Amino acid sequence: MSKQLPGPSLIQVPNLFSIVEPGVYRCASPTPAQIPFLASLNLKSIVSLTPEHPIKPLLTFIRSSNIEFVHLGLTLWRPPTTDWKPVRDEVIKTALEKYVLDTRSHPVLLIDPIGVHQTGCLVGALRIMQNWNFASILVEYRSHAGSKHRYADEQYIELFDPDLINLPPPQNRPSWWLPISSVDDDDSEDEEIETTETADREVNGVVPGQEGVKEHMLNGNLAGDVVVQ
C-alpha cells in the first residue's frame, strides 16, 4: 500500500477579519498560522492599536514583504488612569488621518489583541465621520464584539468629535470617502434645480403642453372628474 502524501496546509484567516472599506481591513492580532493569509492582501501598512509587542513571525513577515508597521498603541499609549476613554484620541486621530483616509497607506490592516476594542472604536469613529446612523454603527460594533462589547467603547464612539480629524488632500482620499451628508446635499440641490426649472416652464400658471387643461377645469369639463353627491 502506497503511502499517501500530505496535502497542502490550509490557510487560516485571522480572527474577526473583515473589510471595513475597499483597501482597509481589520482583525485580531494574527497568530503564526494565520500570517500566510496576510500575503494575499498585498498590504502596504499594518497599524497596531495595542501597546503589546507583535509576535516575531509577524515582524519577520512584515520585513520580508516590505510592509510599513506602525505601532500606534505603543507610541501613543499611557498607563491606565481614571479616564473612561478606552483609547486615546491621538491614536484614533493619527490612524484615521494618515492611514484609513489616506490612500498612500493602502491597503492597510488594523489590528488589536482580540480585534474588538481599539479597532472597534476606530471603525466606529470612521462611521461617525461618514454620518452613519448610530444604531447601524452599534450593529457593526457588536457583530464583531459579541459578548465582549463594552459600554465605554460605545460611549466613546457616540461622543466622538469628527472635527478632531484633518482630512488628507482630496487627491489622496479614497474613492469611497463620501459622507452621507454630502449625498443628501447633492440631492437637495437637484430637487431645488428641478423645482426652479418647472417654475420657469410655467407661463401664466400653465405648463406648456397643458394649455387647455386649466380652461376645462374652470368650465367643469375636465375628463375623468369624479363628482361626489
N, C-alpha and C positions, 0 to 999 in steps of 0.2 A: 504494500500500500504506500503510495507516494505521500510525502509529507506536504501538507498544504501551506503555501507561503502566506504570511500575514498580509492583509490588505492595508491600504493607506490609512493613516490615522485620521480620525475625523477632526475637523476644525471646530473649536468651541467658541461660541460667541460670548463676549463679556456680559456679566450680569447687568440687567436693566439697560442694555444697549438700545438706543433708538435714534432716529433722525429728528433733530429739532427743526431744522430748515435745511434746504439744499446746501451742502458744504459745511454744515455744523452738526456734530454728533455728540452724544453724551452716554456715559456708562459708569459703572463702578470701576474702581481701580482693577486692572486686569491681573489675572494670575498667570504664571508661566505658560500654562496650557492654552490660555486664551490669546496670548500675544500674536501668534501667527495670523489670526483673523485681522489684526490691525493692518497688516501689509496690503490687504485688499482695498483699503480705504484711500491709499495714496496720500496719507496725511502730510501736511506741511507743518502743523503745530499741534502740540498737546499741552493743555492748560490744566495743571493740578491745583485744585482749590483747597487742599488739605495741608496741614503742617507736616504730615507724615512723609517720610522719605520714600521714593519709589523703589520697587524691588530691582535687584541687579539685572535680571533678564529684560526688564522693560528698558532700563538705561542702555543696555547693550543693543537692543533693537533700535532705539532712538538714534544712537551714534552711527550704527551701520546704515540706517536709512536716511541720514542727514535731516532729521526732523528737529525743529526747534522745540525744546522743552521749557515751559515757563512754570516755575513753582511759586505761584502767587500765594498759596496758602502758607508758605514758609516766609517769604519776604515781607508779607503784609499781615503776619499773624501776631497776636498778642495774648498773654496769659488770660484765662477766664476771669471775668470781673462780674460786677452786679449788672452790667449792661445786658439787656434782654436780647439784643440782636444776635441771631445765630451765625452771622457772617458780617465781616466789616464792609462798610460802604466802599472803601478803597479797593477791595478785592473785586466787587461787582462792577465798579466803575472802570477799572483797568481791563477786566475781562471783556466787557461789552465794547468799550471804545476801541481797543487795539486788536481784538481777536474775533469776537462774534459778529460785529458790524463792519469789519474791515476785511475785504476780500483778499488783501495781500497776505493774510494769515490762513486763508482757506486752502484745503479742507482742514478743519480744526476739531479736535476731540476734547471734551470737557470731562474731567474725572474727579471723584472724591472717593473715600473709602468704600461706601456702600451705594453710591450713585443716587442718593436721596436728598440730603440736607443742603449742603452748599450748592450742589448742582441744581437742585430743585429751586432754591432761592434765585439763582442766576437766571434760569429759564423763566421763572415767574416774573422777574423784573423785566426781561425782554418782552414777555407778553403784555405787561402793563404798558410798555412803550409802544407796542403795536395796537393798543386800545382794545385788547380782548375783554370780553365780559368777565367779571371776576369769578362768576360761577364756573365758567369754562376753564379758567386758569386753575381753580381748585380741582376740577375733574382731572386735568392733566397731571397736576402735582400728586394727587392721591393715587392715581393709576400707577405711578412709579413707587410712591412711598408705602402704599398698603397700610399695614398695621404700624409702620414706623413713622407715620406722619406726625408732625409736631405743630402745635398751635403757634409757637414762636416763629416757625418758618412761614406759616400762612399769614401771620400778622405782619411780618417783615415785607412780604410780597404786597399785601394790601396797602401798606403805608409807603411803599417805595415811591420816591420822587423822580420822575423822568428828567426833570430839569438838571439833575446832577450830571447827566451824560452829555458830552460834547461829541456830536456825530463826526465821523471822518469825512473827508472831501467827497462830494457827490460821485465822482468817478470811481471811488474805492468802496462805495456801498454796494451790498449785494442786490441782485435784481428783485429778490423777494421783499426787500425793505420798502414797504409802502403802508404806513399806518392807516387803519380803517378810517380815521377822521379825514384823511386826505381823499379817500374814495368818496366819502359822504359829501365833502365839499365839492368835488367834481360833479356829483350827481345833482346837487343843489344848483350849481351853475348851469348845468344842462337844462334843468327844469325852468330856470329863470329865462334862459335864452329862448326856449321853446314857447313860453308864455308871451314873451315880448314879440316873437315872430308872429304868433297868432293874432295878437292885438294889432300889429302893423298890417296884417292882411285884411282886417275888417274895415269896411268903408260904410260910414253911417250906420254902424251896428250890424252890418250884413257881411258874412264871409263870402268871397267870390265863389260862384257855383251854387249858391243857395239863395239867389236873389229873389226867387218867387216864394220862398218859404214864409218869410215874415208877413207878406201880404196875405197869403192864405190863412195864416194863423189869426190875423186880425179879422178876417171875414168868417172865421169859424169853419173853413172848408178844408182844413188840413187832413189829408187822408190818414186813416188809421187812428183818428181821435176816439177816445173812449169816453162816453157820456155816462156819468153816474146819476141816476134819478133818485 
